[in-house]
């Protein structure tokens, strides 16, 4: 029973947090060799992740909000991922402002939330 209650509580907090707080991602198109200036902007609606796509030939990066979770090989993943086919690099990440550079960045919130969930999960079993 405690197991179900903990999952309900986590789901409620996740839903409430997504309703109250919008994800903030860097958005726009620019040369990938230029360092981003400014700050991440608020996504409209219920964005789940931030996305950055880089054309490796022209070095043009497109950054935006994504309204689905990150995927790998067609399956949802809840960890940041970067993939490349030699012509294009696509990075998907979670957390405010996580899409500024070509390296995948974990936000402090994601790390803390993961630790709290892991500790609470193992205490209930």
ZITAJO-V646401 format. One record per residue. N is the residue number from 1. RES is the residue in one letter. SS is DSSP state (alpha for helix, beta for strand, coil for the rest). OMEGA is omega in whole degrees, 0 to 359 (NA if undefined). Layout:
# ZITAJO-V646401
((N:RES:SS:OMEGA) (N:RES:SS:OMEGA))
This chain:
# ZITAJO-V646401
((1:X:coil:178) (2:X:alpha:180) (3:X:alpha:180) (4:X:alpha:179) (5:X:alpha:180) (6:X:alpha:177) (7:X:alpha:177) (8:X:alpha:181) (9:X:alpha:179) (10:X:alpha:178) (11:X:alpha:179) (12:X:alpha:180) (13:X:alpha:179) (14:X:alpha:180) (15:X:alpha:181) (16:X:alpha:178) (17:X:alpha:181) (18:X:alpha:178) (19:X:alpha:185) (20:X:alpha:185) (21:X:coil:176) (22:X:coil:175) (23:X:coil:178) (24:X:beta:180) (25:X:beta:169) (26:X:coil:183) (27:X:coil:177) (28:X:beta:181) (29:X:beta:179) (30:X:beta:177) (31:X:beta:184) (32:X:coil:181) (33:X:coil:179) (34:X:coil:179) (35:X:coil:180) (36:X:coil:173) (37:X:coil:181) (38:X:coil:183) (39:X:coil:178) (40:X:coil:180) (41:X:beta:183) (42:X:beta:177) (43:X:coil:176) (44:X:coil:176) (45:X:coil:184) (46:X:coil:176) (47:X:coil:181) (48:X:coil:185) (49:X:beta:175) (50:X:beta:184) (51:X:beta:173) (52:X:beta:179) (53:X:beta:182) (54:X:beta:170) (55:X:beta:187) (56:X:coil:178) (57:X:coil:183) (58:X:coil:182) (59:X:coil:178) (60:X:beta:180) (61:X:beta:175) (62:X:beta:181) (63:X:beta:178) (64:X:beta:176) (65:X:beta:177) (66:X:beta:186) (67:X:coil:173) (68:X:coil:175) (69:X:coil:175) (70:X:beta:178) (71:X:beta:174) (72:X:beta:183) (73:X:coil:177) (74:X:coil:181) (75:X:beta:178) (76:X:beta:174) (77:X:beta:181) (78:X:coil:174) (79:X:coil:179) (80:X:coil:182) (81:X:beta:170) (82:X:beta:176) (83:X:beta:180) (84:X:beta:176) (85:X:coil:181) (86:X:coil:178) (87:X:coil:184) (88:X:beta:175) (89:X:beta:179) (90:X:beta:178) (91:X:beta:178) (92:X:beta:183) (93:X:beta:180) (94:X:coil:176) (95:X:coil:182) (96:X:coil:174) (97:X:coil:185) (98:X:coil:185) (99:X:coil:180) (100:X:coil:186) (101:X:coil:182) (102:X:coil:178) (103:X:coil:178) (104:X:coil:184) (105:X:coil:173) (106:X:coil:176) (107:X:coil:180) (108:X:alpha:179) (109:X:alpha:181) (110:X:alpha:180) (111:X:alpha:181) (112:X:alpha:179) (113:X:alpha:179) (114:X:alpha:179) (115:X:alpha:180) (116:X:alpha:180) (117:X:alpha:180) (118:X:alpha:180) (119:X:alpha:181) (120:X:alpha:180) (121:X:alpha:183) (122:X:alpha:176) (123:X:alpha:183) (124:X:alpha:183) (125:X:coil:NA))
